[in-house]
Amino acid sequence: MVIDMNYWSKVLKKIVILLFSILGVYLAFKLVIFYMPFLIAFIISLLIEPIIRFSMKKLKLKRKTSTILVFIIVLSILIGFLAWGIFSLISESSNLLNSLNIYMEKISNKFQEIVSGIDLSKIHVPDEIINTLKSSGDDILGTLGNWIKNVLTNLLNVITSLPAIGIYTVICIIALYFMCIDKIYMIDQLEHHFPETWVRKFTKHIKNIIKSLGCYLKAEAILVLVSFVISLIGLYIFKLVGLNVPFPLMAALGIGFVDALPIFGSATVMIPWAIICACDGDLTLGISIIVLLVIMSIVRQFLEPRVVSKQLGIHPIFTLIAMYTGFKFIGVIGMLIGPIVLIILKNIFSTMIDKGVAKSIFEREI
């Protein structure tokens, strides 16, 4: 039997390229996390670039003057919201942490009441199974309570680590200033230090990724921000009129996070919340939450066709697998990062995926 070394060398080359590309994307995300202040500065610079250009055109200003003007305005707004958010999060997290045992005890008592109220005598369920069900429910609630407690404790530790936050904030502000004011110079330097073929290929891939991923992420960010703002305003109104909403900011952040997940949505949090409130006797709050959800859904349905240009063409099951993989690797944040990695890999290997991954690797060329 003659082994076709030319064929197998091509197969091996394709497999190596595939593995190195996946490894490259993984390392890229590690670097992104490591250089997070610069990434935040880069994203903000992209968002305010149209404002800088608009002020240059309308006010007849030079780029440096326009950048400084916009930079000061944006920075003042960001610092104001950041200060309010930090103080509110510290207050709400501390209160929730102190009251967590009370809430978990209420949920446990409600669960025990529901199980005890079910008439299982007609189906002859043994008492051992009923007791096991009750104890399992208590174990689940205990685990959930410990998880929430750890999350809140870590959140408070991060927020209250003022020196680290101060350093990150200062670096982010300085990086944002230079990215805005010297954008053209920085692009020229990148082109100067890399080979021309690298720049062409890199630019091509970046343009494709921005086209398929950037526009989608921008649209989703707008939709999630709108959902967060509407829920935040609505929940604060509920609190002001005397409804039982003790932690509006944290609740709005939770709704915004779930709304950012590709398959899930704000309804997966708000509908159970409304049902629990209604079952607990607070029908007014339950109806109010449903009304708020309806308002958010109407606004989202109105905005979505205008800001989302096209679908990504990824089946929900693969998105769910990516979310689960991200969760297993880096925790809750991985549920957001997993689908992004999937979209990037789909873009890089679009030709191979269209043809069939195994087919494109192992099929003999005619």
C-alpha positions as CSV (number, residue, x, y, z in Angstrom):
1,M,0.0,0.0,0.0
2,V,1.4,3.3,-1.1
3,I,1.0,6.2,1.3
4,D,0.3,9.5,-0.4
5,M,2.6,11.8,1.6
6,N,1.5,14.9,-0.4
7,Y,-2.1,14.3,0.6
8,W,-1.4,13.7,4.2
9,S,0.9,16.7,4.5
10,K,-1.9,18.9,3.2
11,V,-4.3,17.4,5.7
12,L,-1.8,17.9,8.6
13,K,-1.2,21.5,7.5
14,K,-5.0,22.2,7.5
15,I,-5.4,20.6,11.0
16,V,-2.4,22.6,12.4
17,I,-3.8,25.9,10.9
18,L,-7.2,25.1,12.5
19,L,-5.7,24.3,15.9
20,F,-3.5,27.3,15.9
21,S,-6.4,29.6,14.9
22,I,-8.5,28.3,17.8
23,L,-5.5,28.7,20.1
24,G,-4.9,32.2,18.7
25,V,-8.5,33.3,19.5
26,Y,-8.2,31.8,23.0
27,L,-5.0,33.7,23.6
28,A,-6.5,36.9,22.1
29,F,-9.3,36.8,24.7
30,K,-6.8,36.2,27.5
31,L,-4.9,39.3,26.3
32,V,-8.2,41.2,26.1
33,I,-9.0,40.4,29.7
34,F,-5.4,41.3,30.7
35,Y,-5.6,44.7,28.9
36,M,-9.2,45.4,29.8
37,P,-8.7,49.2,30.4
38,F,-7.3,49.6,26.9
39,L,-10.2,47.6,25.4
40,I,-12.7,49.8,27.3
41,A,-10.9,52.9,26.1
42,F,-10.9,51.6,22.5
43,I,-14.7,50.8,22.6
44,I,-15.5,54.3,24.0
45,S,-13.3,55.9,21.4
46,L,-15.3,54.1,18.6
47,L,-18.5,55.3,20.2
48,I,-17.5,58.9,20.4
49,E,-15.7,59.1,17.1
50,P,-18.9,60.1,15.2
51,I,-19.4,62.9,17.7
52,I,-15.9,64.2,17.2
53,R,-16.3,64.2,13.5
54,F,-19.7,65.9,13.8
55,S,-18.3,68.7,16.0
56,M,-15.3,69.1,13.6
57,K,-17.7,69.5,10.6
58,K,-20.4,71.7,12.3
59,L,-18.2,73.8,14.6
60,K,-15.3,74.0,12.1
61,L,-12.8,72.8,14.8
62,K,-9.5,71.0,14.4
63,R,-9.4,67.4,15.5
64,K,-7.4,68.1,18.7
65,T,-9.8,70.9,19.8
66,S,-12.9,68.8,18.9
67,T,-11.5,65.8,20.7
68,I,-10.7,67.7,23.9
69,L,-14.2,69.2,23.9
70,V,-16.0,65.9,23.4
71,F,-13.6,64.1,25.7
72,I,-14.4,66.5,28.6
73,I,-18.2,66.2,28.1
74,V,-18.1,62.4,27.8
75,L,-15.7,62.0,30.7
76,S,-17.9,64.2,33.0
77,I,-21.0,62.1,32.1
78,L,-19.1,58.8,32.6
79,I,-17.7,59.8,36.0
80,G,-21.1,61.0,37.2
81,F,-22.8,57.7,36.3
82,L,-19.8,55.7,37.5
83,A,-19.9,57.4,40.9
84,W,-23.7,57.0,41.3
85,G,-23.4,53.3,40.2
86,I,-20.6,52.5,42.6
87,F,-22.4,54.0,45.6
88,S,-25.7,52.4,44.7
89,L,-24.1,49.0,44.1
90,I,-22.2,49.2,47.4
91,S,-25.4,50.1,49.3
92,E,-27.7,47.6,47.6
93,S,-25.1,44.7,47.7
94,S,-24.5,45.3,51.4
95,N,-28.2,45.4,52.2
96,L,-28.9,42.3,50.1
97,L,-26.0,40.5,51.7
98,N,-27.3,41.3,55.2
99,S,-30.9,40.3,54.3
100,L,-30.0,37.2,52.2
101,N,-30.7,34.7,55.0
102,I,-34.1,36.2,55.6
103,Y,-35.1,36.0,51.9
104,M,-33.8,32.4,51.6
105,E,-35.7,31.4,54.7
106,K,-38.9,32.9,53.2
107,I,-38.4,31.0,50.0
108,S,-37.7,27.8,51.9
109,N,-40.8,28.2,54.0
110,K,-42.9,28.9,50.9
111,F,-41.4,25.8,49.2
112,Q,-42.2,23.6,52.2
113,E,-45.7,25.1,52.3
114,I,-46.3,24.2,48.6
115,V,-45.0,20.7,49.0
116,S,-47.0,20.1,52.2
117,G,-50.2,21.5,50.5
118,I,-50.0,19.0,47.6
119,D,-52.3,16.0,48.3
120,L,-50.1,13.0,47.3
121,S,-52.2,10.4,49.1
122,K,-54.2,9.6,45.9
123,I,-51.1,8.5,44.0
124,H,-49.6,6.8,47.1
125,V,-46.3,8.5,47.3
126,P,-44.2,7.2,50.2
127,D,-43.3,9.5,53.0
128,E,-39.6,8.9,52.4
129,I,-39.9,10.4,48.9
130,I,-41.7,13.4,50.2
131,N,-39.1,14.0,52.9
132,T,-36.3,13.5,50.3
133,L,-38.0,16.1,48.1
134,K,-38.2,18.6,50.9
135,S,-34.6,18.1,52.0
136,S,-33.4,18.3,48.3
137,G,-35.3,21.6,48.0
138,D,-33.5,22.9,51.1
139,D,-30.2,21.7,49.8
140,I,-30.7,23.5,46.5
141,L,-31.8,26.7,48.2
142,G,-28.8,26.5,50.5
143,T,-26.4,26.0,47.6
144,L,-28.1,28.9,45.7
145,G,-27.9,31.1,48.8
146,N,-24.2,30.4,49.2
147,W,-23.5,31.1,45.5
148,I,-25.4,34.4,45.7
149,K,-23.5,35.3,48.9
150,N,-20.1,34.6,47.2
151,V,-21.1,36.6,44.2
152,L,-22.2,39.6,46.3
153,T,-19.0,39.3,48.5
154,N,-16.8,39.2,45.4
155,L,-18.7,42.2,43.9
156,L,-18.2,44.2,47.1
157,N,-14.5,43.3,47.2
158,V,-14.1,44.5,43.6
159,I,-16.0,47.7,44.1
160,T,-14.4,48.6,47.3
161,S,-10.8,47.9,46.0
162,L,-10.5,51.7,45.3
163,P,-6.7,51.7,44.6
164,A,-7.0,49.1,41.8
165,I,-10.2,50.8,40.4
166,G,-8.4,54.2,40.5
167,I,-5.4,52.9,38.6
168,Y,-7.6,51.1,36.0
169,T,-9.7,54.3,35.6
170,V,-6.8,56.6,35.2
171,I,-5.1,54.3,32.6
172,C,-8.4,54.0,30.8
173,I,-8.9,57.8,30.6
174,I,-5.4,58.4,29.4
175,A,-5.6,55.7,26.8
176,L,-9.0,57.0,25.6
177,Y,-7.5,60.5,25.2
178,F,-4.6,59.3,23.1
179,M,-6.7,57.0,21.0
180,C,-9.1,59.8,20.2
181,I,-6.5,62.5,19.5
182,D,-3.8,60.4,17.7
183,K,-6.0,57.9,15.9
184,I,-4.4,58.5,12.5
185,Y,-0.8,58.4,13.9
186,M,-1.5,55.1,15.7
187,I,-2.9,53.5,12.5
188,D,0.2,54.7,10.5
189,Q,2.5,53.2,13.2
190,L,0.8,49.9,13.0
191,E,1.2,49.8,9.2
192,H,4.8,50.9,9.5
193,H,6.0,48.2,11.9
194,F,4.3,45.2,10.2
195,P,4.9,43.6,6.8
196,E,2.6,44.8,4.1
197,T,1.2,41.4,3.4
198,W,0.4,41.0,7.1
199,V,-1.4,44.3,7.2
200,R,-3.5,43.4,4.1
201,K,-4.6,40.1,5.5
202,F,-5.1,41.4,9.0
203,T,-7.2,44.3,7.7
204,K,-9.3,42.0,5.5
205,H,-10.1,39.7,8.5
206,I,-10.7,42.6,10.8
207,K,-13.1,44.2,8.3
208,N,-15.0,40.9,7.9
209,I,-15.2,40.4,11.7
210,I,-16.3,44.0,12.2
211,K,-18.9,43.5,9.5
212,S,-20.4,40.3,10.9
213,L,-19.7,40.8,14.6
214,G,-19.1,44.5,15.3
215,C,-22.5,45.7,13.9
216,Y,-24.3,42.9,15.7
217,L,-22.6,43.6,19.0
218,K,-23.3,47.3,18.6
219,A,-26.9,46.7,17.9
220,E,-27.2,44.2,20.8
221,A,-25.5,46.7,23.1
222,I,-28.0,49.4,22.2
223,L,-31.0,47.0,22.8
224,V,-29.6,45.8,26.1
225,L,-28.8,49.4,27.2
226,V,-32.4,50.4,26.3
227,S,-33.8,47.4,28.3
228,F,-31.6,48.2,31.2
229,V,-32.5,51.9,31.3
230,I,-36.2,51.2,31.0
231,S,-36.1,48.5,33.7
232,L,-34.0,50.8,35.9
233,I,-36.4,53.7,35.6
234,G,-39.5,51.5,36.0
235,L,-38.1,49.8,39.1
236,Y,-37.1,53.1,40.7
237,I,-40.6,54.4,40.0
238,F,-42.0,51.2,41.7
239,K,-39.8,51.9,44.7
240,L,-40.8,55.5,44.9
241,V,-44.6,54.7,44.9
242,G,-44.1,52.2,47.7
243,L,-43.9,48.8,46.0
244,N,-41.5,46.2,47.4
245,V,-38.5,46.7,45.2
246,P,-35.6,47.2,47.6
247,F,-32.8,46.7,45.1
248,P,-33.7,48.4,41.8
249,L,-30.2,48.8,40.4
250,M,-29.1,45.2,41.0
251,A,-32.4,43.9,39.6
252,A,-32.0,46.1,36.5
253,L,-28.4,44.8,36.1
254,G,-29.6,41.2,36.4
255,I,-32.3,41.9,33.8
256,G,-29.8,43.6,31.5
257,F,-27.4,40.7,31.8
258,V,-30.0,38.0,31.0
259,D,-31.3,40.2,28.2
260,A,-27.7,40.2,26.7
261,L,-27.6,36.4,26.5
262,P,-28.4,35.4,22.9
263,I,-31.1,32.7,23.6
264,F,-32.5,34.1,26.9
265,G,-34.2,37.4,27.4
266,S,-35.6,39.7,30.1
267,A,-38.8,37.6,30.2
268,T,-36.9,34.6,31.7
269,V,-36.3,36.7,34.8
270,M,-39.3,39.0,35.0
271,I,-42.1,36.5,34.4
272,P,-41.0,34.2,37.3
273,W,-40.4,37.3,39.4
274,A,-44.0,38.4,38.7
275,I,-45.4,35.0,39.4
276,I,-43.5,34.7,42.7
277,C,-44.8,38.2,43.8
278,A,-48.4,37.2,42.9
279,C,-48.2,33.9,44.8
280,D,-46.7,35.7,47.8
281,G,-49.8,38.0,47.9
282,D,-48.2,41.1,46.2
283,L,-50.4,41.1,43.1
284,T,-49.8,44.8,42.5
285,L,-46.1,44.3,42.1
286,G,-46.6,41.2,39.9
287,I,-48.9,43.1,37.5
288,S,-46.5,46.1,37.5
289,I,-43.5,43.9,36.5
290,I,-45.6,42.3,33.7
291,V,-46.5,45.8,32.5
292,L,-42.9,46.9,32.6
293,L,-41.9,43.8,30.6
294,V,-44.6,44.6,28.0
295,I,-43.2,48.1,27.6
296,M,-39.7,46.8,27.3
297,S,-40.8,44.2,24.7
298,I,-42.7,46.9,22.6
299,V,-39.7,49.2,22.6
300,R,-37.3,46.4,21.7
301,Q,-39.6,45.2,18.9
302,F,-39.7,48.8,17.6
303,L,-35.9,49.3,17.7
304,E,-34.7,45.8,16.7
305,P,-35.5,46.0,12.9
306,R,-33.8,49.4,12.8
307,V,-30.6,48.6,14.6
308,V,-30.1,44.8,13.8
309,S,-29.1,44.6,10.1
310,K,-29.1,40.8,9.7
311,Q,-29.1,37.5,11.5
312,L,-25.8,35.8,12.2
313,G,-26.9,32.4,10.7
314,I,-25.9,30.4,13.8
315,H,-28.4,27.8,15.1
316,P,-29.5,28.3,18.7
317,I,-28.2,24.9,19.7
318,F,-24.7,25.9,18.8
319,T,-25.1,29.2,20.6
320,L,-26.3,27.3,23.7
321,I,-23.2,25.0,23.5
322,A,-21.0,28.1,23.2
323,M,-22.6,29.7,26.2
324,Y,-22.2,26.4,28.3
325,T,-18.6,26.0,27.2
326,G,-17.9,29.7,28.1
327,F,-19.6,29.1,31.5
328,K,-17.5,26.0,32.2
329,F,-14.2,27.8,31.3
330,I,-14.6,31.2,33.0
331,G,-17.9,31.3,34.8
332,V,-20.9,33.5,34.3
333,I,-19.1,36.0,32.1
334,G,-18.3,33.2,29.8
335,M,-21.9,32.9,28.9
336,L,-21.5,36.2,27.1
337,I,-18.0,35.6,25.7
338,G,-18.7,32.0,24.4
339,P,-21.1,33.1,21.6
340,I,-18.7,35.9,20.6
341,V,-15.9,33.4,20.2
342,L,-18.2,31.2,18.2
343,I,-19.1,34.1,15.9
344,I,-15.4,35.0,15.4
345,L,-14.5,31.3,14.6
346,K,-17.4,31.1,12.2
347,N,-16.1,34.2,10.4
348,I,-12.5,33.0,10.2
349,F,-13.5,29.5,9.0
350,S,-16.5,30.5,6.9
351,T,-15.1,28.9,3.7
352,M,-14.3,25.7,5.6
353,I,-17.7,25.6,7.3
354,D,-19.6,26.3,4.1
355,K,-17.9,23.3,2.5
356,G,-17.9,21.1,5.6
357,V,-15.1,21.0,8.1
358,A,-14.1,17.3,7.8
359,K,-14.8,17.4,4.0
360,S,-12.5,20.5,3.5
361,I,-9.7,18.9,5.6
362,F,-9.8,15.3,4.3
363,E,-11.3,15.5,0.8
364,R,-8.8,14.9,-1.9
365,E,-8.4,17.7,-4.4
366,I,-9.2,16.7,-8.0
